[in-house]
Amino acid sequence: MFIESIIFFVSGLFFLNIFFKSIDSKKLIQYEEKIIERWLKNIHSIKYEKKSCKFDIFYEGKIFNIFFHSLIFKSTNSLSKDKIILVHGANSGPTFWLDIIPYLIQNGYEVHCISIPGFGQSTISSLSEFEQIDVSNQINIINESIVKYIVTNSIERPIIVGYSFSGVIVSRLVSSYPNVCKKFIIINSIGLFPGIADDGHYWTLLFYFGMPNSVIRLFDFLLKPLIYLLEHVKIMNEPSLLWFVYQIFCYENIGHKILSKCIQRKGSKYSWEQTIFCDIFFSQTPPCKFIWGSDDSIIPIEHAKFYEKLMKTKSKNIELLIPIENAWHIPIYKDKGRPLANSILQAIDESVDLPKFNIFKLGMIKHLFKDSYYGYSSDDNFINRELLFLKIYEILCETN
């Protein structure tokens, strides 16, 4: 009898699923508006507008139509002196930044929170064809759409901030289009080097297999009716939670697949396929600053310290890193965003010109990253980092 009841229940959900529409970007934008409406009740002197742009991106004879979505926040009392573009990470969207926006606006900035194309709210046509492209060119297409957004909206040399996954996107953007922004800031970014450390091993394993999105979508016919029920009977009356759940089911969100392609697997070892080292240290880029949570166990602050140590071999007075004490991988949730906002404002004031290394060394560095003997492409620990540092320093100091 119990088994029959379960079969009946599951069959009923499967039947009900027929009546529910697939979740698309419009549903996400609808709940984004509810999140902002609730947020604005406690915020004063800030206005926002929803911006939608359409771009055509050409790639190898194909045209990808991109619907580009963003949120723009301004002060109601004064003009803004500069514009900041905030780029979210994986399984996230423009509202990720809400806690820090008031602090940025109080300091005279206009804030653009963009949705990365392919991550739900900014959509890409011909998704099946886009998925077949290698991740490096997927990132190039995304960046071309960001440049078009900047040009279309007459945003003159903004400050661009990339967090976690979008650190790779922003670093590629500024190396490909060095005049697109005045300064750029990287926060707790993936892919500083191939190696993955600490809790990053577990998270990377999940991301490699597209979780949670890919697994949860297997049970779409079971879960989607329940979510709609929770929404309409007002049991789950939390817009941000509903938005997060819906972005998992949104068929226009393939962010988990793009992130998965950034990870390479060799046996039981995982490493980042896309690294930002070669993007920003062997090409002309605007001034930069790193911000890092001191307690980040996914991408430890030691990775950023490695960069700073390497920079000091060229310029001893360079200060590349701003740590946020006692903050984890998501530093925005510490003290409601104030420490991160203050760090961003400090980074804007203290951004440094990165010393550039000889472009002819680039190939040797790339080969070194793939050399398992030095460990970074297989295992990240203090000894391997020191070995890697000494080897890179040796390469960079060679005169021939």
C-alpha positions in Angstrom: 0.0 0.0 0.0 2.8 2.4 0.9 4.6 1.7 -2.4 1.4 2.2 -4.3 0.9 5.5 -2.6 4.3 6.7 -3.6 3.8 5.6 -7.2 0.5 7.5 -7.2 2.1 10.6 -5.7 5.0 10.6 -8.2 2.6 10.0 -11.1 0.4 12.9 -9.9 3.4 15.2 -9.9 4.5 14.0 -13.3 1.0 14.7 -14.6 0.9 18.1 -12.9 4.2 19.0 -14.5 2.5 19.1 -17.9 0.6 22.2 -16.8 3.7 24.1 -15.6 5.7 26.3 -18.0 9.4 25.9 -18.3 11.3 28.4 -16.2 13.0 31.1 -18.3 14.9 34.3 -17.9 11.6 36.3 -17.5 10.8 34.4 -14.4 14.2 35.2 -12.9 13.8 38.9 -13.7 10.3 38.9 -12.2 11.7 37.6 -8.9 14.7 39.9 -9.2 12.3 42.8 -9.1 10.6 41.5 -6.0 14.0 41.2 -4.3 14.9 44.8 -5.1 11.4 46.1 -4.1 11.9 44.5 -0.7 15.5 45.8 -0.5 14.5 49.4 -1.4 12.0 49.6 1.5 15.0 50.0 3.9 17.2 52.1 1.5 16.9 55.8 0.9 18.2 58.2 -1.8 18.8 55.4 -4.3 17.0 54.8 -7.6 17.4 52.0 -10.0 16.5 51.0 -13.5 16.4 47.8 -15.3 18.4 47.8 -18.6 18.0 45.5 -21.5 20.2 45.5 -24.6 20.3 43.2 -27.6 23.6 42.4 -29.4 24.6 40.2 -32.3 28.0 38.4 -31.7 29.6 36.7 -34.7 31.7 33.6 -34.2 33.0 31.3 -37.0 30.2 32.1 -39.4 27.5 31.8 -36.6 25.5 34.6 -35.1 24.6 34.5 -31.4 21.9 36.9 -30.4 22.5 38.0 -26.8 19.8 39.6 -24.6 21.9 41.5 -22.1 20.4 42.3 -18.8 21.7 44.7 -16.1 20.6 46.7 -13.1 21.8 50.3 -12.7 21.8 52.1 -9.3 22.2 55.8 -8.9 21.9 58.4 -6.2 18.7 60.5 -6.2 20.5 63.5 -4.7 23.7 64.0 -6.7 25.5 63.2 -9.9 27.9 60.3 -10.0 31.6 60.9 -10.6 32.5 57.5 -12.0 30.8 54.2 -12.9 31.5 50.8 -11.5 30.6 47.5 -13.3 30.1 44.6 -10.9 30.3 41.1 -12.4 28.8 38.2 -10.3 30.1 34.7 -9.8 28.6 31.2 -10.5 25.0 30.4 -9.5 24.4 34.1 -8.9 23.2 37.2 -10.5 23.1 41.0 -10.3 21.3 41.1 -6.9 24.3 39.4 -5.3 25.8 42.9 -4.8 22.9 44.6 -3.1 24.6 44.8 0.3 27.5 46.9 -0.9 25.7 49.2 -3.4 24.7 51.9 -0.8 28.3 52.3 0.3 29.5 52.7 -3.3 26.7 55.2 -4.1 27.4 57.2 -0.9 30.9 57.7 -2.3 29.7 59.1 -5.6 29.6 56.1 -7.9 27.0 54.9 -10.3 26.8 51.1 -10.1 26.0 48.7 -13.0 25.3 45.1 -11.9 25.4 43.0 -15.0 24.1 39.5 -15.6 26.7 37.3 -17.4 25.3 36.0 -20.7 24.3 32.4 -20.3 23.7 32.6 -16.6 20.0 33.0 -16.7 18.9 36.6 -17.0 21.2 37.5 -19.9 20.4 34.9 -22.5 22.2 33.5 -25.6 20.4 32.2 -28.7 21.3 28.8 -30.1 22.3 27.5 -26.7 23.1 24.0 -28.1 25.6 25.5 -30.5 27.1 27.8 -27.9 27.7 24.8 -25.6 29.8 23.1 -28.3 32.3 26.0 -28.3 35.5 25.6 -26.2 35.4 27.6 -23.0 38.1 30.1 -24.0 36.0 31.3 -26.9 32.8 31.2 -24.8 34.5 33.7 -22.5 35.6 35.7 -25.5 32.0 35.9 -26.7 30.8 36.9 -23.2 33.4 39.6 -23.1 32.5 41.0 -26.5 29.0 41.4 -25.3 30.2 43.2 -22.1 32.2 45.6 -24.4 29.1 46.2 -26.5 27.2 47.0 -23.3 29.8 49.5 -22.3 29.9 51.2 -25.7 26.1 51.2 -26.2 25.5 52.8 -22.9 28.3 55.4 -23.3 30.1 54.2 -20.2 33.5 55.9 -20.4 36.3 53.8 -18.9 34.5 52.4 -15.9 36.0 50.5 -13.0 35.3 46.7 -13.4 35.0 44.3 -10.5 35.1 40.5 -11.0 34.3 38.0 -8.2 35.2 34.3 -8.1 34.3 32.8 -11.5 34.1 36.2 -13.1 37.7 36.9 -12.1 38.6 34.8 -15.2 36.1 36.8 -17.3 37.3 40.2 -16.2 41.0 39.3 -16.5 40.5 38.1 -20.1 38.4 41.2 -20.8 41.1 43.7 -19.7 43.9 41.8 -21.4 41.9 41.7 -24.7 40.5 45.3 -24.4 43.0 47.2 -22.3 41.3 50.6 -22.9 37.8 49.4 -21.9 38.2 50.4 -18.3 40.1 52.7 -16.0 40.9 50.1 -13.3 39.9 46.5 -12.5 39.6 44.6 -9.2 39.7 40.9 -8.7 37.9 39.4 -5.6 38.5 35.8 -4.5 39.0 34.7 -8.1 39.2 31.2 -9.4 42.1 30.3 -11.6 45.0 32.4 -10.3 47.0 29.2 -10.9 45.9 25.7 -12.0 46.3 24.2 -8.5 43.3 23.7 -6.3 43.7 23.6 -2.5 41.8 22.9 0.8 38.0 22.8 0.4 38.4 23.8 -3.3 38.9 20.1 -4.0 35.3 19.3 -3.0 33.7 22.3 -4.6 35.6 21.8 -7.8 34.4 18.2 -7.9 30.8 19.4 -7.7 31.3 22.1 -10.3 33.0 19.7 -12.7 29.9 17.6 -12.8 27.7 20.6 -13.1 26.2 20.4 -9.6 23.8 21.4 -8.2 22.0 22.4 -11.4 22.6 19.3 -13.5 21.6 16.8 -10.8 18.5 18.7 -9.6 17.3 19.1 -13.1 17.1 15.3 -13.4 14.2 15.5 -10.9 12.6 18.5 -12.6 9.3 16.7 -13.1 9.2 16.0 -9.3 10.4 19.3 -7.9 9.0 21.9 -10.2 5.4 21.4 -9.2 6.3 21.5 -5.5 8.2 24.8 -6.0 5.2 26.3 -7.8 3.0 25.1 -5.0 5.2 26.6 -2.3 5.2 29.9 -4.2 1.5 30.2 -4.7 0.4 29.1 -1.3 2.9 31.6 0.2 4.8 29.0 2.2 8.0 30.2 0.8 7.7 33.9 0.8 11.4 34.8 0.3 12.1 36.2 -3.2 15.9 35.7 -3.0 15.5 32.0 -2.1 12.9 31.5 -4.8 15.1 33.3 -7.3 18.0 31.0 -6.4 15.8 27.9 -6.8 14.4 29.1 -10.1 17.9 29.9 -11.6 18.8 26.2 -11.0 15.8 25.1 -13.1 16.0 27.9 -15.7 16.7 26.2 -19.1 18.4 29.4 -20.3 21.0 29.1 -17.5 24.0 27.1 -18.7 26.4 28.8 -16.3 27.2 25.5 -14.6 28.3 24.0 -17.9 30.5 27.0 -18.7 32.1 26.7 -15.2 32.5 23.0 -15.7 34.5 23.5 -18.8 37.0 25.7 -16.8 38.0 22.6 -14.9 40.3 19.9 -16.2 40.5 16.4 -14.8 43.5 14.1 -14.8 42.6 10.8 -13.0 41.4 11.8 -9.6 43.0 15.3 -9.8 41.2 18.5 -10.8 42.7 21.8 -11.8 41.7 25.1 -13.4 41.9 24.9 -17.2 41.6 28.7 -17.5 44.1 30.8 -15.5 44.4 34.5 -15.2 48.2 34.7 -14.7 49.0 34.7 -18.4 46.1 37.1 -19.1 47.1 40.0 -16.9 50.9 39.7 -16.5 52.0 39.2 -20.1 49.7 41.9 -21.7 49.0 45.6 -21.2 46.2 46.1 -18.7 44.8 48.9 -16.6 45.9 49.3 -12.9 44.7 46.4 -10.7 44.1 45.3 -7.1 43.2 42.0 -5.5 40.7 41.6 -2.6 40.6 38.4 -0.7 38.8 36.9 2.3 41.6 35.8 4.8 39.6 32.6 5.7 38.7 31.6 2.1 39.1 27.8 2.2 38.0 27.3 -1.4 40.6 29.6 -3.0 43.0 30.4 -0.2 44.5 33.8 0.1 48.0 32.2 -0.3 47.3 32.2 -4.0 46.9 36.0 -4.1 50.0 36.3 -1.8 51.9 34.3 -4.4 51.1 36.8 -7.0 52.1 39.7 -4.9 55.4 38.0 -4.0 56.0 37.5 -7.7 55.2 41.1 -8.5 57.7 42.3 -5.8 60.5 40.6 -7.8 59.9 43.3 -10.4 58.8 46.2 -8.1 59.6 45.9 -4.4 57.1 48.6 -3.3 54.1 47.1 -5.0 51.1 46.3 -2.8 48.7 44.2 -4.8 46.5 42.5 -2.1 43.9 43.8 0.3 42.8 41.1 2.7 39.4 41.1 4.5 40.0 39.7 7.9 37.9 36.7 9.0 36.0 36.6 5.7 35.3 33.5 3.7 35.0 33.0 0.0 31.8 35.1 -0.1 33.1 38.2 1.7 30.0 40.2 0.8 28.0 38.6 3.6 30.4 39.7 6.3 28.9 42.6 8.3 26.3 43.2 5.5 28.9 44.0 2.9 30.6 47.0 4.6 34.1 45.5 4.8 33.9 44.5 1.1 32.6 47.9 0.1 35.4 49.6 2.0 37.9 47.3 0.4 36.6 48.1 -3.1 36.8 51.8 -2.4 40.3 51.4 -1.0 41.3 49.3 -4.1 40.0 52.0 -6.4 42.3 54.6 -4.7 45.3 52.3 -4.4 45.2 50.3 -7.7 48.7 49.6 -9.0 50.2 49.3 -12.4 51.2 45.7 -12.8 54.8 45.1 -13.9 54.9 43.3 -17.2 56.9 40.2 -17.9 58.7 39.4 -21.1 56.1 38.0 -23.5 58.7 35.5 -24.8 58.5 33.8 -21.4 54.8 33.1 -21.8 55.1 29.7 -23.4 57.5 28.5 -20.8 55.2 29.5 -18.0 52.2 27.9 -19.6 54.2 24.7 -20.1 55.3 24.9 -16.4 51.7 25.1 -15.3 51.0 21.8 -17.0 54.1 20.1 -15.6 52.9 17.8 -12.8 56.4 17.6 -11.4 56.0 21.0 -9.9 52.7 20.1 -8.5 50.5 23.0 -9.3 48.5 21.2 -11.9 48.0 18.3 -9.6 48.3 19.3 -6.0 48.5 22.6 -4.2 50.5 23.0 -1.0 53.2 25.2 0.5 56.1 23.1 -0.8 54.7 23.0 -4.3 54.0 26.7 -4.3 57.6 27.4 -3.3 58.9 25.1 -6.0 56.8 26.8 -8.5 57.8 30.2 -7.4 61.5 29.4 -7.7 61.0 27.9 -11.1 59.0 30.9 -12.4 61.5 33.3 -10.9 64.3 31.4 -12.7 62.5 31.6 -16.0 61.7 35.3 -15.6 65.3 36.1 -14.7 66.8 34.3 -17.7 68.3 36.8 -20.1 68.1 34.5 -23.2 
